[in-house]
Amino acid sequence: MKHQVKSVGMKHINRLKVVLAEKQKTGKWLAEQLGKDPATVSRWCSNSVQPTVETFAKIAELLNVDMKELFNSSK
């Protein structure tokens, strides 16, 4: 079973909310594409939990972006 990673004590790891807005897509749309609950995608967008690496790869493909665009720089 694949697990989501909680972002305990961490800053915003992903920029999923920003990239969705740039692509004019909604969390609901992404949830439908991935077969996930919209509440799960909402938690990803708020960085309260993170999707798996495999899910990030699927998201990047759906949004037609390089996977690294989904992450904030650690600098």
mmCIF file of the N, C-alpha and C atoms, coordinates in Angstrom:
data_MODEL
# 
_entry.id   MODEL 
# 
loop_
_atom_site.group_PDB 
_atom_site.id 
_atom_site.type_symbol 
_atom_site.label_atom_id 
_atom_site.label_alt_id 
_atom_site.label_comp_id 
_atom_site.label_asym_id 
_atom_site.label_entity_id 
_atom_site.label_seq_id 
_atom_site.pdbx_PDB_ins_code 
_atom_site.Cartn_x 
_atom_site.Cartn_y 
_atom_site.Cartn_z 
_atom_site.occupancy 
_atom_site.B_iso_or_equiv 
_atom_site.pdbx_formal_charge 
_atom_site.auth_seq_id 
_atom_site.auth_comp_id 
_atom_site.auth_asym_id 
_atom_site.auth_atom_id 
_atom_site.pdbx_PDB_model_num 
ATOM 1   N N  . MET A 1 1  ? 0.840   -1.182 0.000   1.00 0.00 ? 1  MET A N  1 
ATOM 2   C CA . MET A 1 1  ? 0.000   0.000  0.000   1.00 0.00 ? 1  MET A CA 1 
ATOM 3   C C  . MET A 1 1  ? 0.886   1.247  0.000   1.00 0.00 ? 1  MET A C  1 
ATOM 4   N N  . LYS A 1 2  ? 0.545   2.177  -0.841  1.00 0.00 ? 2  LYS A N  1 
ATOM 5   C CA . LYS A 1 2  ? 1.307   3.425  -0.928  1.00 0.00 ? 2  LYS A CA 1 
ATOM 6   C C  . LYS A 1 2  ? 0.785   4.411  0.098   1.00 0.00 ? 2  LYS A C  1 
ATOM 7   N N  . HIS A 1 3  ? 1.702   5.142  0.691   1.00 0.00 ? 3  HIS A N  1 
ATOM 8   C CA . HIS A 1 3  ? 1.330   6.099  1.726   1.00 0.00 ? 3  HIS A CA 1 
ATOM 9   C C  . HIS A 1 3  ? 1.661   7.512  1.293   1.00 0.00 ? 3  HIS A C  1 
ATOM 10  N N  . GLN A 1 4  ? 0.891   8.437  1.795   1.00 0.00 ? 4  GLN A N  1 
ATOM 11  C CA . GLN A 1 4  ? 1.185   9.846  1.591   1.00 0.00 ? 4  GLN A CA 1 
ATOM 12  C C  . GLN A 1 4  ? 2.098   10.292 2.716   1.00 0.00 ? 4  GLN A C  1 
ATOM 13  N N  . VAL A 1 5  ? 2.920   11.256 2.429   1.00 0.00 ? 5  VAL A N  1 
ATOM 14  C CA . VAL A 1 5  ? 3.868   11.751 3.415   1.00 0.00 ? 5  VAL A CA 1 
ATOM 15  C C  . VAL A 1 5  ? 3.322   13.022 4.041   1.00 0.00 ? 5  VAL A C  1 
ATOM 16  N N  . LYS A 1 6  ? 3.234   13.037 5.374   1.00 0.00 ? 6  LYS A N  1 
ATOM 17  C CA . LYS A 1 6  ? 2.795   14.250 6.067   1.00 0.00 ? 6  LYS A CA 1 
ATOM 18  C C  . LYS A 1 6  ? 3.919   15.268 6.050   1.00 0.00 ? 6  LYS A C  1 
ATOM 19  N N  . SER A 1 7  ? 3.572   16.510 5.934   1.00 0.00 ? 7  SER A N  1 
ATOM 20  C CA . SER A 1 7  ? 4.549   17.600 5.885   1.00 0.00 ? 7  SER A CA 1 
ATOM 21  C C  . SER A 1 7  ? 4.702   18.235 7.259   1.00 0.00 ? 7  SER A C  1 
ATOM 22  N N  . VAL A 1 8  ? 4.963   17.434 8.252   1.00 0.00 ? 8  VAL A N  1 
ATOM 23  C CA . VAL A 1 8  ? 5.070   17.927 9.621   1.00 0.00 ? 8  VAL A CA 1 
ATOM 24  C C  . VAL A 1 8  ? 6.302   18.807 9.767   1.00 0.00 ? 8  VAL A C  1 
ATOM 25  N N  . GLY A 1 9  ? 6.090   20.043 10.212  1.00 0.00 ? 9  GLY A N  1 
ATOM 26  C CA . GLY A 1 9  ? 7.194   20.949 10.467  1.00 0.00 ? 9  GLY A CA 1 
ATOM 27  C C  . GLY A 1 9  ? 7.943   21.405 9.229   1.00 0.00 ? 9  GLY A C  1 
ATOM 28  N N  . MET A 1 10 ? 7.375   21.204 8.061   1.00 0.00 ? 10 MET A N  1 
ATOM 29  C CA . MET A 1 10 ? 8.057   21.591 6.836   1.00 0.00 ? 10 MET A CA 1 
ATOM 30  C C  . MET A 1 10 ? 7.298   22.725 6.167   1.00 0.00 ? 10 MET A C  1 
ATOM 31  N N  . LYS A 1 11 ? 8.008   23.467 5.380   1.00 0.00 ? 11 LYS A N  1 
ATOM 32  C CA . LYS A 1 11 ? 7.370   24.541 4.624   1.00 0.00 ? 11 LYS A CA 1 
ATOM 33  C C  . LYS A 1 11 ? 6.672   23.936 3.413   1.00 0.00 ? 11 LYS A C  1 
ATOM 34  N N  . HIS A 1 12 ? 6.211   24.777 2.554   1.00 0.00 ? 12 HIS A N  1 
ATOM 35  C CA . HIS A 1 12 ? 5.516   24.313 1.357   1.00 0.00 ? 12 HIS A CA 1 
ATOM 36  C C  . HIS A 1 12 ? 6.487   23.590 0.442   1.00 0.00 ? 12 HIS A C  1 
ATOM 37  N N  . ILE A 1 13 ? 6.318   22.290 0.355   1.00 0.00 ? 13 ILE A N  1 
ATOM 38  C CA . ILE A 1 13 ? 7.192   21.460 -0.466  1.00 0.00 ? 13 ILE A CA 1 
ATOM 39  C C  . ILE A 1 13 ? 6.781   21.556 -1.931  1.00 0.00 ? 13 ILE A C  1 
ATOM 40  N N  . ASN A 1 14 ? 5.475   21.411 -2.168  1.00 0.00 ? 14 ASN A N  1 
ATOM 41  C CA . ASN A 1 14 ? 5.037   21.418 -3.569  1.00 0.00 ? 14 ASN A CA 1 
ATOM 42  C C  . ASN A 1 14 ? 4.372   22.738 -3.936  1.00 0.00 ? 14 ASN A C  1 
ATOM 43  N N  . ARG A 1 15 ? 4.324   22.982 -5.236  1.00 0.00 ? 15 ARG A N  1 
ATOM 44  C CA . ARG A 1 15 ? 3.649   24.171 -5.757  1.00 0.00 ? 15 ARG A CA 1 
ATOM 45  C C  . ARG A 1 15 ? 2.466   23.750 -6.628  1.00 0.00 ? 15 ARG A C  1 
ATOM 46  N N  . LEU A 1 16 ? 1.837   22.676 -6.226  1.00 0.00 ? 16 LEU A N  1 
ATOM 47  C CA . LEU A 1 16 ? 0.737   22.120 -7.002  1.00 0.00 ? 16 LEU A CA 1 
ATOM 48  C C  . LEU A 1 16 ? -0.391  23.123 -7.212  1.00 0.00 ? 16 LEU A C  1 
ATOM 49  N N  . LYS A 1 17 ? -0.763  23.842 -6.168  1.00 0.00 ? 17 LYS A N  1 
ATOM 50  C CA . LYS A 1 17 ? -1.840  24.831 -6.280  1.00 0.00 ? 17 LYS A CA 1 
ATOM 51  C C  . LYS A 1 17 ? -1.494  25.893 -7.322  1.00 0.00 ? 17 LYS A C  1 
ATOM 52  N N  . VAL A 1 18 ? -0.243  26.347 -7.319  1.00 0.00 ? 18 VAL A N  1 
ATOM 53  C CA . VAL A 1 18 ? 0.211   27.377 -8.261  1.00 0.00 ? 18 VAL A CA 1 
ATOM 54  C C  . VAL A 1 18 ? 0.194   26.844 -9.691  1.00 0.00 ? 18 VAL A C  1 
ATOM 55  N N  . VAL A 1 19 ? 0.716   25.636 -9.880  1.00 0.00 ? 19 VAL A N  1 
ATOM 56  C CA . VAL A 1 19 ? 0.784   25.067 -11.232 1.00 0.00 ? 19 VAL A CA 1 
ATOM 57  C C  . VAL A 1 19 ? -0.620  24.798 -11.768 1.00 0.00 ? 19 VAL A C  1 
ATOM 58  N N  . LEU A 1 20 ? -1.515  24.312 -10.926 1.00 0.00 ? 20 LEU A N  1 
ATOM 59  C CA . LEU A 1 20 ? -2.904  24.124 -11.372 1.00 0.00 ? 20 LEU A CA 1 
ATOM 60  C C  . LEU A 1 20 ? -3.500  25.445 -11.847 1.00 0.00 ? 20 LEU A C  1 
ATOM 61  N N  . ALA A 1 21 ? -3.276  26.513 -11.104 1.00 0.00 ? 21 ALA A N  1 
ATOM 62  C CA . ALA A 1 21 ? -3.794  27.829 -11.494 1.00 0.00 ? 21 ALA A CA 1 
ATOM 63  C C  . ALA A 1 21 ? -3.167  28.289 -12.804 1.00 0.00 ? 21 ALA A C  1 
ATOM 64  N N  . GLU A 1 22 ? -1.865  28.083 -12.952 1.00 0.00 ? 22 GLU A N  1 
ATOM 65  C CA . GLU A 1 22 ? -1.180  28.476 -14.190 1.00 0.00 ? 22 GLU A CA 1 
ATOM 66  C C  . GLU A 1 22 ? -1.750  27.736 -15.392 1.00 0.00 ? 22 GLU A C  1 
ATOM 67  N N  . LYS A 1 23 ? -2.135  26.485 -15.183 1.00 0.00 ? 23 LYS A N  1 
ATOM 68  C CA . LYS A 1 23 ? -2.685  25.657 -16.265 1.00 0.00 ? 23 LYS A CA 1 
ATOM 69  C C  . LYS A 1 23 ? -4.202  25.780 -16.370 1.00 0.00 ? 23 LYS A C  1 
ATOM 70  N N  . GLN A 1 24 ? -4.782  26.648 -15.548 1.00 0.00 ? 24 GLN A N  1 
ATOM 71  C CA . GLN A 1 24 ? -6.232  26.873 -15.516 1.00 0.00 ? 24 GLN A CA 1 
ATOM 72  C C  . GLN A 1 24 ? -7.005  25.573 -15.287 1.00 0.00 ? 24 GLN A C  1 
ATOM 73  N N  . LYS A 1 25 ? -6.508  24.803 -14.328 1.00 0.00 ? 25 LYS A N  1 
ATOM 74  C CA . LYS A 1 25 ? -7.153  23.549 -13.932 1.00 0.00 ? 25 LYS A CA 1 
ATOM 75  C C  . LYS A 1 25 ? -7.510  23.645 -12.453 1.00 0.00 ? 25 LYS A C  1 
ATOM 76  N N  . THR A 1 26 ? -8.460  22.840 -12.044 1.00 0.00 ? 26 THR A N  1 
ATOM 77  C CA . THR A 1 26 ? -8.895  22.849 -10.650 1.00 0.00 ? 26 THR A CA 1 
ATOM 78  C C  . THR A 1 26 ? -8.454  21.571 -9.941  1.00 0.00 ? 26 THR A C  1 
ATOM 79  N N  . GLY A 1 27 ? -8.499  21.632 -8.628  1.00 0.00 ? 27 GLY A N  1 
ATOM 80  C CA . GLY A 1 27 ? -8.223  20.440 -7.843  1.00 0.00 ? 27 GLY A CA 1 
ATOM 81  C C  . GLY A 1 27 ? -9.238  19.348 -8.136  1.00 0.00 ? 27 GLY A C  1 
ATOM 82  N N  . LYS A 1 28 ? -10.484 19.748 -8.362  1.00 0.00 ? 28 LYS A N  1 
ATOM 83  C CA . LYS A 1 28 ? -11.532 18.776 -8.694  1.00 0.00 ? 28 LYS A CA 1 
ATOM 84  C C  . LYS A 1 28 ? -11.203 18.064 -10.002 1.00 0.00 ? 28 LYS A C  1 
ATOM 85  N N  . TRP A 1 29 ? -10.750 18.820 -11.001 1.00 0.00 ? 29 TRP A N  1 
ATOM 86  C CA . TRP A 1 29 ? -10.348 18.227 -12.280 1.00 0.00 ? 29 TRP A CA 1 
ATOM 87  C C  . TRP A 1 29 ? -9.227  17.212 -12.058 1.00 0.00 ? 29 TRP A C  1 
ATOM 88  N N  . LEU A 1 30 ? -8.215  17.607 -11.284 1.00 0.00 ? 30 LEU A N  1 
ATOM 89  C CA . LEU A 1 30 ? -7.082  16.718 -11.040 1.00 0.00 ? 30 LEU A CA 1 
ATOM 90  C C  . LEU A 1 30 ? -7.534  15.460 -10.311 1.00 0.00 ? 30 LEU A C  1 
ATOM 91  N N  . ALA A 1 31 ? -8.396  15.619 -9.329  1.00 0.00 ? 31 ALA A N  1 
ATOM 92  C CA . ALA A 1 31 ? -8.916  14.464 -8.591  1.00 0.00 ? 31 ALA A CA 1 
ATOM 93  C C  . ALA A 1 31 ? -9.622  13.494 -9.534  1.00 0.00 ? 31 ALA A C  1 
ATOM 94  N N  . GLU A 1 32 ? -10.430 14.026 -10.444 1.00 0.00 ? 32 GLU A N  1 
ATOM 95  C CA . GLU A 1 32 ? -11.137 13.180 -11.408 1.00 0.00 ? 32 GLU A CA 1 
ATOM 96  C C  . GLU A 1 32 ? -10.159 12.445 -12.310 1.00 0.00 ? 32 GLU A C  1 
ATOM 97  N N  . GLN A 1 33 ? -9.126  13.135 -12.777 1.00 0.00 ? 33 GLN A N  1 
ATOM 98  C CA . GLN A 1 33 ? -8.135  12.528 -13.665 1.00 0.00 ? 33 GLN A CA 1 
ATOM 99  C C  . GLN A 1 33 ? -7.370  11.398 -12.975 1.00 0.00 ? 33 GLN A C  1 
ATOM 100 N N  . LEU A 1 34 ? -7.121  11.564 -11.684 1.00 0.00 ? 34 LEU A N  1 
ATOM 101 C CA . LEU A 1 34 ? -6.324  10.594 -10.930 1.00 0.00 ? 34 LEU A CA 1 
ATOM 102 C C  . LEU A 1 34 ? -7.173  9.540  -10.218 1.00 0.00 ? 34 LEU A C  1 
ATOM 103 N N  . GLY A 1 35 ? -8.498  9.724  -10.228 1.00 0.00 ? 35 GLY A N  1 
ATOM 104 C CA . GLY A 1 35 ? -9.368  8.805  -9.504  1.00 0.00 ? 35 GLY A CA 1 
ATOM 105 C C  . GLY A 1 35 ? -9.213  8.936  -7.994  1.00 0.00 ? 35 GLY A C  1 
ATOM 106 N N  . LYS A 1 36 ? -8.955  10.167 -7.548  1.00 0.00 ? 36 LYS A N  1 
ATOM 107 C CA . LYS A 1 36 ? -8.748  10.439 -6.120  1.00 0.00 ? 36 LYS A CA 1 
ATOM 108 C C  . LYS A 1 36 ? -9.896  11.282 -5.581  1.00 0.00 ? 36 LYS A C  1 
ATOM 109 N N  . ASP A 1 37 ? -10.035 11.287 -4.282  1.00 0.00 ? 37 ASP A N  1 
ATOM 110 C CA . ASP A 1 37 ? -11.025 12.128 -3.619  1.00 0.00 ? 37 ASP A CA 1 
ATOM 111 C C  . ASP A 1 37 ? -10.566 13.584 -3.722  1.00 0.00 ? 37 ASP A C  1 
ATOM 112 N N  . PRO A 1 38 ? -11.458 14.506 -4.069  1.00 0.00 ? 38 PRO A N  1 
ATOM 113 C CA . PRO A 1 38 ? -11.069 15.921 -4.128  1.00 0.00 ? 38 PRO A CA 1 
ATOM 114 C C  . PRO A 1 38 ? -10.473 16.436 -2.818  1.00 0.00 ? 38 PRO A C  1 
ATOM 115 N N  . ALA A 1 39 ? -10.897 15.892 -1.683  1.00 0.00 ? 39 ALA A N  1 
ATOM 116 C CA . ALA A 1 39 ? -10.333 16.313 -0.394  1.00 0.00 ? 39 ALA A CA 1 
ATOM 117 C C  . ALA A 1 39 ? -8.856  15.937 -0.297  1.00 0.00 ? 39 ALA A C  1 
ATOM 118 N N  . THR A 1 40 ? -8.481  14.818 -0.889  1.00 0.00 ? 40 THR A N  1 
ATOM 119 C CA . THR A 1 40 ? -7.075  14.404 -0.901  1.00 0.00 ? 40 THR A CA 1 
ATOM 120 C C  . THR A 1 40 ? -6.248  15.393 -1.699  1.00 0.00 ? 40 THR A C  1 
ATOM 121 N N  . VAL A 1 41 ? -6.734  15.761 -2.874  1.00 0.00 ? 41 VAL A N  1 
ATOM 122 C CA . VAL A 1 41 ? -6.020  16.726 -3.714  1.00 0.00 ? 41 VAL A CA 1 
ATOM 123 C C  . VAL A 1 41 ? -5.939  18.073 -3.002  1.00 0.00 ? 41 VAL A C  1 
ATOM 124 N N  . SER A 1 42 ? -6.991  18.443 -2.302  1.00 0.00 ? 42 SER A N  1 
ATOM 125 C CA . SER A 1 42 ? -6.976  19.691 -1.537  1.00 0.00 ? 42 SER A CA 1 
ATOM 126 C C  . SER A 1 42 ? -5.868  19.665 -0.484  1.00 0.00 ? 42 SER A C  1 
ATOM 127 N N  . ARG A 1 43 ? -5.684  18.537 0.185   1.00 0.00 ? 43 ARG A N  1 
ATOM 128 C CA . ARG A 1 43 ? -4.610  18.420 1.182   1.00 0.00 ? 43 ARG A CA 1 
ATOM 129 C C  . ARG A 1 43 ? -3.242  18.513 0.522   1.00 0.00 ? 43 ARG A C  1 
ATOM 130 N N  . TRP A 1 44 ? -3.108  17.968 -0.686  1.00 0.00 ? 44 TRP A N  1 
ATOM 131 C CA . TRP A 1 44 ? -1.839  18.104 -1.423  1.00 0.00 ? 44 TRP A CA 1 
ATOM 132 C C  . TRP A 1 44 ? -1.583  19.574 -1.734  1.00 0.00 ? 44 TRP A C  1 
ATOM 133 N N  . CYS A 1 45 ? -2.627  20.262 -2.212  1.00 0.00 ? 45 CYS A N  1 
ATOM 134 C CA . CYS A 1 45 ? -2.480  21.672 -2.606  1.00 0.00 ? 45 CYS A CA 1 
ATOM 135 C C  . CYS A 1 45 ? -2.153  22.573 -1.422  1.00 0.00 ? 45 CYS A C  1 
ATOM 136 N N  . SER A 1 46 ? -2.606  22.197 -0.240  1.00 0.00 ? 46 SER A N  1 
ATOM 137 C CA . SER A 1 46 ? -2.314  22.993 0.955   1.00 0.00 ? 46 SER A CA 1 
ATOM 138 C C  . SER A 1 46 ? -1.030  22.538 1.640   1.00 0.00 ? 46 SER A C  1 
ATOM 139 N N  . ASN A 1 47 ? -0.392  21.517 1.073   1.00 0.00 ? 47 ASN A N  1 
ATOM 140 C CA . ASN A 1 47 ? 0.861   20.979 1.601   1.00 0.00 ? 47 ASN A CA 1 
ATOM 141 C C  . ASN A 1 47 ? 0.720   20.352 2.985   1.00 0.00 ? 47 ASN A C  1 
ATOM 142 N N  . SER A 1 48 ? -0.493  19.942 3.360   1.00 0.00 ? 48 SER A N  1 
ATOM 143 C CA . SER A 1 48 ? -0.631  19.256 4.646   1.00 0.00 ? 48 SER A CA 1 
ATOM 144 C C  . SER A 1 48 ? -0.166  17.810 4.541   1.00 0.00 ? 48 SER A C  1 
ATOM 145 N N  . VAL A 1 49 ? -0.271  17.234 3.350   1.00 0.00 ? 49 VAL A N  1 
ATOM 146 C CA . VAL A 1 49 ? 0.323   15.932 3.025   1.00 0.00 ? 49 VAL A CA 1 
ATOM 147 C C  . VAL A 1 49 ? 0.868   16.021 1.610   1.00 0.00 ? 49 VAL A C  1 
ATOM 148 N N  . GLN A 1 50 ? 1.731   15.077 1.265   1.00 0.00 ? 50 GLN A N  1 
ATOM 149 C CA . GLN A 1 50 ? 2.311   15.054 -0.073  1.00 0.00 ? 50 GLN A CA 1 
ATOM 150 C C  . GLN A 1 50 ? 1.920   13.764 -0.781  1.00 0.00 ? 50 GLN A C  1 
ATOM 151 N N  . PRO A 1 51 ? 1.666   13.833 -2.085  1.00 0.00 ? 51 PRO A N  1 
ATOM 152 C CA . PRO A 1 51 ? 1.414   12.601 -2.829  1.00 0.00 ? 51 PRO A CA 1 
ATOM 153 C C  . PRO A 1 51 ? 2.710   11.803 -2.978  1.00 0.00 ? 51 PRO A C  1 
ATOM 154 N N  . THR A 1 52 ? 2.566   10.571 -3.427  1.00 0.00 ? 52 THR A N  1 
ATOM 155 C CA . THR A 1 52 ? 3.741   9.738  -3.678  1.00 0.00 ? 52 THR A CA 1 
ATOM 156 C C  . THR A 1 52 ? 4.499   10.270 -4.889  1.00 0.00 ? 52 THR A C  1 
ATOM 157 N N  . VAL A 1 53 ? 5.723   9.818  -5.040  1.00 0.00 ? 53 VAL A N  1 
ATOM 158 C CA . VAL A 1 53 ? 6.524   10.203 -6.205  1.00 0.00 ? 53 VAL A CA 1 
ATOM 159 C C  . VAL A 1 53 ? 5.825   9.757  -7.486  1.00 0.00 ? 53 VAL A C  1 
ATOM 160 N N  . GLU A 1 54 ? 5.246   8.576  -7.460  1.00 0.00 ? 54 GLU A N  1 
ATOM 161 C CA . GLU A 1 54 ? 4.530   8.072  -8.636  1.00 0.00 ? 54 GLU A CA 1 
ATOM 162 C C  . GLU A 1 54 ? 3.358   8.987  -8.996  1.00 0.00 ? 54 GLU A C  1 
ATOM 163 N N  . THR A 1 55 ? 2.660   9.470  -7.981  1.00 0.00 ? 55 THR A N  1 
ATOM 164 C CA . THR A 1 55 ? 1.533   10.370 -8.228  1.00 0.00 ? 55 THR A CA 1 
ATOM 165 C C  . THR A 1 55 ? 2.019   11.709 -8.749  1.00 0.00 ? 55 THR A C  1 
ATOM 166 N N  . PHE A 1 56 ? 3.128   12.217 -8.192  1.00 0.00 ? 56 PHE A N  1 
ATOM 167 C CA . PHE A 1 56 ? 3.701   13.457 -8.729  1.00 0.00 ? 56 PHE A CA 1 
ATOM 168 C C  . PHE A 1 56 ? 4.018   13.287 -10.216 1.00 0.00 ? 56 PHE A C  1 
ATOM 169 N N  . ALA A 1 57 ? 4.554   12.132 -10.598 1.00 0.00 ? 57 ALA A N  1 
ATOM 170 C CA . ALA A 1 57 ? 4.885   11.876 -12.005 1.00 0.00 ? 57 ALA A CA 1 
ATOM 171 C C  . ALA A 1 57 ? 3.624   11.905 -12.866 1.00 0.00 ? 57 ALA A C  1 
ATOM 172 N N  . LYS A 1 58 ? 2.535   11.302 -12.381 1.00 0.00 ? 58 LYS A N  1 
ATOM 173 C CA . LYS A 1 58 ? 1.267   11.316 -13.120 1.00 0.00 ? 58 LYS A CA 1 
ATOM 174 C C  . LYS A 1 58 ? 0.725   12.740 -13.244 1.00 0.00 ? 58 LYS A C  1 
ATOM 175 N N  . ILE A 1 59 ? 0.833   13.505 -12.152 1.00 0.00 ? 59 ILE A N  1 
ATOM 176 C CA . ILE A 1 59 ? 0.357   14.888 -12.163 1.00 0.00 ? 59 ILE A CA 1 
ATOM 177 C C  . ILE A 1 59 ? 1.134   15.707 -13.189 1.00 0.00 ? 59 ILE A C  1 
ATOM 178 N N  . ALA A 1 60 ? 2.444   15.541 -13.200 1.00 0.00 ? 60 ALA A N  1 
ATOM 179 C CA . ALA A 1 60 ? 3.279   16.269 -14.160 1.00 0.00 ? 60 ALA A CA 1 
ATOM 180 C C  . ALA A 1 60 ? 2.869   15.930 -15.589 1.00 0.00 ? 60 ALA A C  1 
ATOM 181 N N  . GLU A 1 61 ? 2.609   14.659 -15.840 1.00 0.00 ? 61 GLU A N  1 
ATOM 182 C CA . GLU A 1 61 ? 2.185   14.240 -17.177 1.00 0.00 ? 61 GLU A CA 1 
ATOM 183 C C  . GLU A 1 61 ? 0.839   14.861 -17.542 1.00 0.00 ? 61 GLU A C  1 
ATOM 184 N N  . LEU A 1 62 ? -0.116  14.820 -16.620 1.00 0.00 ? 62 LEU A N  1 
ATOM 185 C CA . LEU A 1 62 ? -1.444  15.391 -16.873 1.00 0.00 ? 62 LEU A CA 1 
ATOM 186 C C  . LEU A 1 62 ? -1.384  16.889 -17.146 1.00 0.00 ? 62 LEU A C  1 
ATOM 187 N N  . LEU A 1 63 ? -0.485  17.583 -16.434 1.00 0.00 ? 63 LEU A N  1 
ATOM 188 C CA . LEU A 1 63 ? -0.379  19.039 -16.578 1.00 0.00 ? 63 LEU A CA 1 
ATOM 189 C C  . LEU A 1 63 ? 0.636   19.447 -17.637 1.00 0.00 ? 63 LEU A C  1 
ATOM 190 N N  . ASN A 1 64 ? 1.288   18.447 -18.232 1.00 0.00 ? 64 ASN A N  1 
ATOM 191 C CA . ASN A 1 64 ? 2.278   18.690 -19.280 1.00 0.00 ? 64 ASN A CA 1 
ATOM 192 C C  . ASN A 1 64 ? 3.396   19.620 -18.795 1.00 0.00 ? 64 ASN A C  1 
ATOM 193 N N  . VAL A 1 65 ? 3.950   19.273 -17.623 1.00 0.00 ? 65 VAL A N  1 
ATOM 194 C CA . VAL A 1 65 ? 5.068   20.027 -17.058 1.00 0.00 ? 65 VAL A CA 1 
ATOM 195 C C  . VAL A 1 65 ? 6.155   19.046 -16.625 1.00 0.00 ? 65 VAL A C  1 
ATOM 196 N N  . ASP A 1 66 ? 7.368   19.554 -16.490 1.00 0.00 ? 66 ASP A N  1 
ATOM 197 C CA . ASP A 1 66 ? 8.450   18.768 -15.917 1.00 0.00 ? 66 ASP A CA 1 
ATOM 198 C C  . ASP A 1 66 ? 8.132   18.582 -14.433 1.00 0.00 ? 66 ASP A C  1 
ATOM 199 N N  . MET A 1 67 ? 8.389   17.407 -13.907 1.00 0.00 ? 67 MET A N  1 
ATOM 200 C CA . MET A 1 67 ? 8.051   17.127 -12.516 1.00 0.00 ? 67 MET A CA 1 
ATOM 201 C C  . MET A 1 67 ? 8.693   18.125 -11.554 1.00 0.00 ? 67 MET A C  1 
ATOM 202 N N  . LYS A 1 68 ? 9.874   18.617 -11.870 1.00 0.00 ? 68 LYS A N  1 
ATOM 203 C CA . LYS A 1 68 ? 10.547  19.554 -10.954 1.00 0.00 ? 68 LYS A CA 1 
ATOM 204 C C  . LYS A 1 68 ? 9.781   20.868 -10.812 1.00 0.00 ? 68 LYS A C  1 
ATOM 205 N N  . GLU A 1 69 ? 8.916   21.187 -11.786 1.00 0.00 ? 69 GLU A N  1 
ATOM 206 C CA . GLU A 1 69 ? 8.100   22.402 -11.687 1.00 0.00 ? 69 GLU A CA 1 
ATOM 207 C C  . GLU A 1 69 ? 7.047   22.308 -10.582 1.00 0.00 ? 69 GLU A C  1 
ATOM 208 N N  . LEU A 1 70 ? 6.797   21.094 -10.115 1.00 0.00 ? 70 LEU A N  1 
ATOM 209 C CA . LEU A 1 70 ? 5.800   20.892 -9.070  1.00 0.00 ? 70 LEU A CA 1 
ATOM 210 C C  . LEU A 1 70 ? 6.356   21.118 -7.667  1.00 0.00 ? 70 LEU A C  1 
ATOM 211 N N  . PHE A 1 71 ? 7.664   21.370 -7.575  1.00 0.00 ? 71 PHE A N  1 
ATOM 212 C CA . PHE A 1 71 ? 8.311   21.521 -6.269  1.00 0.00 ? 71 PHE A CA 1 
ATOM 213 C C  . PHE A 1 71 ? 8.896   22.903 -6.094  1.00 0.00 ? 71 PHE A C  1 
ATOM 214 N N  . ASN A 1 72 ? 8.882   23.385 -4.861  1.00 0.00 ? 72 ASN A N  1 
ATOM 215 C CA . ASN A 1 72 ? 9.560   24.627 -4.520  1.00 0.00 ? 72 ASN A CA 1 
ATOM 216 C C  . ASN A 1 72 ? 11.047  24.357 -4.400  1.00 0.00 ? 72 ASN A C  1 
ATOM 217 N N  . SER A 1 73 ? 11.834  25.342 -4.731  1.00 0.00 ? 73 SER A N  1 
ATOM 218 C CA . SER A 1 73 ? 13.280  25.233 -4.594  1.00 0.00 ? 73 SER A CA 1 
ATOM 219 C C  . SER A 1 73 ? 13.638  25.164 -3.119  1.00 0.00 ? 73 SER A C  1 
ATOM 220 N N  . SER A 1 74 ? 14.658  24.394 -2.801  1.00 0.00 ? 74 SER A N  1 
ATOM 221 C CA . SER A 1 74 ? 15.096  24.290 -1.405  1.00 0.00 ? 74 SER A CA 1 
ATOM 222 C C  . SER A 1 74 ? 16.083  25.386 -1.046  1.00 0.00 ? 74 SER A C  1 
ATOM 223 N N  . LYS A 1 75 ? 16.383  26.254 -1.997  1.00 0.00 ? 75 LYS A N  1 
ATOM 224 C CA . LYS A 1 75 ? 17.349  27.341 -1.763  1.00 0.00 ? 75 LYS A CA 1 
ATOM 225 C C  . LYS A 1 75 ? 16.723  28.464 -0.986  1.00 0.00 ? 75 LYS A C  1 
# 
